[in-house]
Amino acid sequence: MTKRMRNVAISGIGQTRHRGHREDVNMVELVSEAVEAVLEDSKMDLKDIDCIVHGNMELFEGVHQPDMWHVLGDGAYGKAGFRITTGGTTGATIVCSADHLVASGMYDSVLAIGWEKQEEGMTTTGITNMADPLWEREIQTGAITGTHGVMMMNKFGEPANQAAAEFRVLMADNARKNYKAHLRIEITRKDVLASRVLAWPLRLLHMCPESNGACAILFVSEKLAKKLPQKPVWMHDHVTVHRQETFDLVNMGDLDTHGEAARVLYARNGILDPMKQVGVFEMYDPQSWWALDWLGKFLMLENGEQIEMILNGDFAIDGKFPVNPSGGVVSSNPIGATAIIRVAEAALQIRGNAGEHQVPKDVNLAMSTGFGGTFWTVLHLLGAEKPDK
Amino acid sequence: MYTTDKLPLDQKDCFGKFGLMSIPYRYFAGLFLSEAMIALRDDKKILGAKCEKCDKVYVPPRSRCEKDFSKITELVEVGPEGTVEEITVVNYEEEYFKKFCSMLDPPYTMALIKLDGASTKLLHRIPGDKIKRGDRVKPKWAADDKREAMITDIEYFEKV
């Protein structure tokens, strides 16, 4: 257990419907929708919120300091505020920050907002700037890579190919139950395997979309949580594991930050068998090949057991260990919001009111992850009971 | 010792790479504010957004009152005349601005103008360097076939 000055609860969750096109609203209006939704969900009065933590991807919409601009519509007027931008993990890091700000006693209520209006920018422009201008920038290809797929194919052969496709189908099945998801498509394993190759064995249907969306979560002190109507979801722990930024030092084929984050989190929280003790897992899966490998890393499966589990349907909403009942990142990816959506969805599952994609059991513990453009991991643990109980 | 205009880049051992970062973007105004942009283009009208709760009229318009978070649904016409509230005189040309933005020849005045009926100030420019705070100004509209629903549909403001 990590040391907490005091307990922190999630008492409100708000999301937009994530869409490929939102020409009807501007960035500020998109964020407003999520803020309006979280105020409605929590019944919190905006004037009682102490601090806003706001984040999205650097450079994606070409707007400098959007946190300042968005005061026009995110309710931050006159409040304390921070901007967080840590690549793909942005949404997850916002949650870490909001958790710290309440746990420390500094604020009683912090509103965390992650958002992206990806149709307005050029994703690759932002991402290419992470690479060294002399050695890497002219060569790298942005977000699309087949390295994990190649590694999995080398290790496990055709069953891996089938499992990656089957996991994509499961995400689509789940997304169709989640009306906020962007891609709610009806696909078969055959469709996935027949879709266009991007970087073998990565195919178009394995890859996440570019979405527009925002997600806001209200974090409050225990005292305040008792006064608010929603069942509180308690923050238990979070672990961030970084790797160096440059490609030569990142083990791209066999990413090691996920496993390290899981080892630390499990050790600190007495988790010996994650699939028994954790009820649901919202994993940041930018593409299904990564999902296939990362399930193994997070769940400590050393011999590719996840392949058979996928083919058995063990990760389905009503399966042994539900993963991404929301449909995951391959179904909705407004990047700056993507990782905070994982936390929101994990919390909804604990609250038990996720809607049609609610898992059919009581969830005591839930995990969620963020994955960054610079190859790092944020892993959260949330619970129905207070962490010190 | 070197200064910013004498970097030692002619020294063959100090390799430097020169790049240009291009950030393509599309910006959607949103349905509500699109009406104000289209009014500039089609009707030569400046619209502000009026908060029903506090009566504040935002120019440029916006769909939320920043103070009370209430949704704004009413657009009202403001100006076209206004009063100069803040100024700064521009005496230089900037290479990239000139390349990518429309620009007046220096010297010209950048001004915050409170249009009649507005609660907030609009940023625009006024030719010349003889403008004072409190001067009354009016828009100089771009020709009918040049307006494209942008703030530059008003080429500049000029003294009444």
Boltz contact constraints between the chains, C-beta under 6 A:
constraints:
  - contact:
      token1: [A, 23]
      token2: [B, 28]
      max_distance: 6.0
  - contact:
      token1: [A, 24]
      token2: [B, 31]
      max_distance: 6.0
  - contact:
      token1: [A, 25]
      token2: [B, 30]
      max_distance: 6.0
  - contact:
      token1: [A, 26]
      token2: [B, 28]
      max_distance: 6.0
  - contact:
      token1: [A, 26]
      token2: [B, 29]
      max_distance: 6.0
  - contact:
      token1: [A, 26]
      token2: [B, 30]
      max_distance: 6.0
  - contact:
      token1: [A, 29]
      token2: [B, 30]
      max_distance: 6.0
  - contact:
      token1: [A, 29]
      token2: [B, 63]
      max_distance: 6.0
  - contact:
      token1: [A, 32]
      token2: [B, 64]
      max_distance: 6.0
  - contact:
      token1: [A, 46]
      token2: [B, 69]
      max_distance: 6.0
  - contact:
      token1: [A, 62]
      token2: [B, 23]
      max_distance: 6.0
  - contact:
      token1: [A, 62]
      token2: [B, 25]
      max_distance: 6.0
  - contact:
      token1: [A, 71]
      token2: [B, 66]
      max_distance: 6.0
  - contact:
      token1: [A, 72]
      token2: [B, 62]
      max_distance: 6.0
  - contact:
      token1: [A, 72]
      token2: [B, 66]
      max_distance: 6.0
  - contact:
      token1: [A, 73]
      token2: [B, 64]
      max_distance: 6.0
  - contact:
      token1: [A, 75]
      token2: [B, 69]
      max_distance: 6.0
  - contact:
      token1: [A, 77]
      token2: [B, 66]
      max_distance: 6.0
  - contact:
      token1: [A, 77]
      token2: [B, 67]
      max_distance: 6.0
  - contact:
      token1: [A, 120]
      token2: [B, 25]
      max_distance: 6.0
  - contact:
      token1: [A, 120]
      token2: [B, 26]
      max_distance: 6.0
  - contact:
      token1: [A, 120]
      token2: [B, 27]
      max_distance: 6.0
  - contact:
      token1: [A, 121]
      token2: [B, 25]
      max_distance: 6.0
  - contact:
      token1: [A, 122]
      token2: [B, 24]
      max_distance: 6.0
  - contact:
      token1: [A, 125]
      token2: [B, 23]
      max_distance: 6.0
  - contact:
      token1: [A, 133]
      token2: [B, 17]
      max_distance: 6.0
